[in-house]
Amino acid sequence: MPKTVLVVLLLSAFLPGCTTGPGPQQEGSASPLTYRAGNEVFTLTKACINDVAFSEDGNALFFDIKNNPDCSRGFAHFFRRHVGEDVDVRFHNVTVADKMKIVSPLTFTQGFYQQVTDPTAVDKILKYYKKQQQRIQLP
């Protein structure tokens, strides 16, 4: 077995928040936010989110992400591996944000803002991740 395939298989076994296949992991009938760069996909599972809040400032959502190897650190590793590449953000397999170039490694220990260019997707994303089905406005 080629070494590259073995490394990909090992990574997918140790990073359950991150998949390296052609599409997102499924959670029930909905598919979560997925971030694709190169041939790799990071799936932001519900299990990785402590809370999510809406910000009126430009259709952005703030995600309070769990600080563990599968969530914030797995997400940071994904971005670190793809510096210089474009990332595509999808929800239910539909693009919800403009492609962005990853210009530097990111950390997510304090959470992060996700800009959503499709205003109709904001409420759907919020409801998907929100434990309590209500909309919160950040100060």
Buried (B, 14 or more C-beta within 10 A) or exposed (E): EEEEEEEBEEBBEEBBBBBBEEEBBEEEEEBBBBBBBEEBBBBBBBEBBEBBBBBEEEBBBBBBBBBEEBBBBBBBBBBEBBEEBEBBBBBBEEBBBEEBEBEEEBEBEEBBBBBBEBEEBBEBBBEBBBEEEEEEEEE
